[in-house]
């Protein structure tokens, strides 16, 4: 049995998300309000992630639900524009996967007093431009994740690398004041549920490991349909650069 007193805040948050996910697999849908009431030490970030889980399951089951239902029921979710927008954009991403995106008129009926928000949401609902492969995918990620922006408590600093599946940015954890690496799944990979699930499972597996050769995982999240994992930032050259400079011995390779 896992000693819960030794779990990190991130592990505790993920355990609650998984508990709520399991509840959704039962015969009847769980009530988020009752789940939240039973967890008296939930922070605003955990509440937002639970709302996303609930929103996704309800939309996929064709139940009537909207992002604004959550910030009306849970005041912390309406505290700032960025949180409200994040939940709305998450709704867009789920509706897109189900092929039922709202029209501009429908957004206007939901937010008649905020035309700029309507324009933003309508823009998000437009069909993506044709992709020409990896170069276009990188541009898409870089157009969404830009230096200076906030991903929850993480501030993005600069792009430091990329691969076939993800783009990596350096950043800073503004709550704990420490440098971090933010690995963002490329948008065309995020469309494959199996890849997204594998990314989360790998993050969960690494999070419980403690070894000098394993880079610690600090957290996960999603922004405008792009999933990301936050790691410790490791200074130094990339493996590719190190191999190009010299041949590594067995100890250095491990």
LINRA-V474512 format. One record per run of one state. SS is the DSSP state (A for helix, B for strand, O for the rest). FROM is the first residue (numbers start at 0). TO is the last residue. If there is no record, write none. Layout:
ss,from,to
SS,FROM,TO
SS,FROM,TO
//
This chain:
ss,from,to
O,0,2
A,3,5
O,6,7
A,8,23
O,24,30
A,31,36
O,37,42
A,43,59
O,60,65
A,66,72
O,73,73
A,74,77
O,78,79
A,80,96
O,97,102
A,103,109
O,110,113
A,114,123
O,124,132
A,133,143
O,144,148
B,149,150
O,151,152
B,153,161
O,162,164
B,165,172
O,173,176
B,177,184
O,185,185
A,186,189
O,190,191
A,192,206
O,207,215
B,216,222
O,223,224
B,225,231
O,232,237
A,238,244
O,245,248
A,249,252
O,253,253
//
